[in-house]
């Protein structure tokens, strides 16, 4: 991984849009938050998360959810990135928080690199 690669995968509109779509899939997955996060993790890594990884994902989601609930305009701006339509049925702050978790998952070394 290089700094330039990280800048692209965290900021390029296509990657942000991919993270939003992953976030939407997690958010629409039936069940509670833990099941949704496990589903997203498994989609990108093809394995179940450890208990530590689950705790990191849960804390990250909680942090971003708090931020976007405090600033719904920032949430709307984030989820509007890209060309694919935004699911209007989803709550923008919640979708934005899941988008950020999706970005985290898509930027894992395990996701980006093949050993």
Backbone torsions as a table, in degrees:
resi	resn	phi	psi	omega
1	UNK	NA	141.9	177.6
2	UNK	-122.8	160.7	176.7
3	UNK	-57.8	-38.7	179.7
4	UNK	-64.1	-40.4	178.1
5	UNK	-62.3	-43.3	179.8
6	UNK	-63.2	-39.5	177.6
7	UNK	-61.4	-40.8	180.0
8	UNK	-68.5	-50.6	-174.0
9	UNK	-71.0	-15.3	178.7
10	UNK	-103.1	-15.3	-173.7
11	UNK	-127.1	-21.9	-177.9
12	UNK	-63.3	135.3	-177.8
13	UNK	-53.5	-35.9	179.6
14	UNK	-65.4	-38.6	179.0
15	UNK	-72.2	-38.3	177.2
16	UNK	-64.3	-41.4	178.6
17	UNK	-65.1	-40.9	176.8
18	UNK	-62.1	-40.7	177.7
19	UNK	-64.5	-38.2	177.8
20	UNK	-64.1	-43.1	179.8
21	UNK	-65.5	-39.4	175.3
22	UNK	-64.4	-43.5	177.7
23	UNK	-59.6	-42.4	178.7
24	UNK	-64.0	-40.5	177.6
25	UNK	-62.2	-42.5	178.6
26	UNK	-64.2	-45.3	-177.0
27	UNK	-62.9	-32.8	-179.0
28	UNK	-88.4	-5.7	179.1
29	UNK	-68.7	133.8	-178.1
30	UNK	-67.2	142.3	177.0
31	UNK	120.3	-167.9	-177.1
32	UNK	-88.7	-179.0	-177.7
33	UNK	-58.3	-43.7	-178.9
34	UNK	-60.8	-42.8	179.0
35	UNK	-64.4	-40.2	179.9
36	UNK	-64.5	-44.5	-179.9
37	UNK	-67.4	-38.6	177.0
38	UNK	-63.5	-41.5	177.8
39	UNK	-59.2	-48.9	-179.8
40	UNK	-62.3	-43.7	179.4
41	UNK	-61.4	-43.4	-178.1
42	UNK	-68.2	-33.7	177.6
43	UNK	-59.5	-42.0	-173.5
44	UNK	-92.4	-21.8	-176.9
45	UNK	-112.8	-14.3	-177.8
46	UNK	64.9	26.1	175.0
47	UNK	-149.2	166.6	176.7
48	UNK	-82.0	146.5	177.7
49	UNK	-75.5	150.2	173.7
50	UNK	-72.9	169.8	178.8
51	UNK	-63.3	-35.8	176.5
52	UNK	-64.6	-44.4	179.5
53	UNK	-63.4	-38.9	176.1
54	UNK	-61.3	-41.9	-178.7
55	UNK	-66.8	-36.8	177.3
56	UNK	-66.0	-45.4	179.0
57	UNK	-62.3	-42.2	179.8
58	UNK	-64.3	-45.4	179.1
59	UNK	-64.1	-39.5	179.0
60	UNK	-64.3	-46.3	178.4
61	UNK	-59.8	-45.8	-179.2
62	UNK	-60.7	-43.1	179.5
63	UNK	-60.8	-50.1	-177.8
64	UNK	-70.4	-34.2	177.5
65	UNK	-62.3	-42.8	176.7
66	UNK	-61.8	-43.2	180.0
67	UNK	-63.6	-46.4	-176.6
68	UNK	-76.2	-24.8	173.1
69	UNK	-70.1	-32.1	176.5
70	UNK	-75.0	-25.3	-176.4
71	UNK	-134.7	75.3	-176.2
72	UNK	-64.4	-25.1	177.5
73	UNK	-66.6	-39.5	176.6
74	UNK	-64.0	-37.2	177.9
75	UNK	-63.5	-45.9	179.5
76	UNK	-62.9	-38.4	179.2
77	UNK	-64.7	-43.6	-179.8
78	UNK	-63.3	-47.6	-174.3
79	UNK	-75.6	-9.3	177.9
80	UNK	-89.2	-4.1	179.6
81	UNK	-67.9	134.0	177.0
82	UNK	104.1	174.8	-175.9
83	UNK	-96.4	-22.4	-178.5
84	UNK	-71.7	145.6	-178.1
85	UNK	-66.4	149.1	177.5
86	UNK	-88.7	134.1	176.3
87	UNK	-68.8	108.0	-176.4
88	UNK	-68.8	-13.9	179.1
89	UNK	-77.3	-17.0	-178.0
90	UNK	-89.6	141.5	178.7
91	UNK	-69.6	119.8	-175.6
92	UNK	-54.2	-45.2	178.3
93	UNK	-62.7	-37.4	179.1
94	UNK	-70.0	-42.2	178.0
95	UNK	-64.1	-39.4	178.6
96	UNK	-63.3	-41.3	178.8
97	UNK	-64.2	-43.9	177.3
98	UNK	-67.6	-30.5	175.3
99	UNK	-61.9	-43.3	179.7
100	UNK	-66.7	-36.8	174.9
101	UNK	-66.7	-39.9	176.0
102	UNK	-59.8	-41.2	177.0
103	UNK	-62.6	-43.0	177.5
104	UNK	-58.1	-46.5	-178.4
105	UNK	-65.0	-41.5	-179.0
106	UNK	-70.6	-17.8	-179.8
107	UNK	-101.2	5.9	175.6
108	UNK	-63.3	142.2	176.5
109	UNK	-55.8	-39.1	-179.7
110	UNK	-62.8	-29.8	179.3
111	UNK	-82.3	-39.7	-173.9
112	UNK	-81.4	-27.2	-173.3
113	UNK	-118.8	143.3	175.8
114	UNK	-106.8	126.4	178.6
115	UNK	-92.2	NA	NA
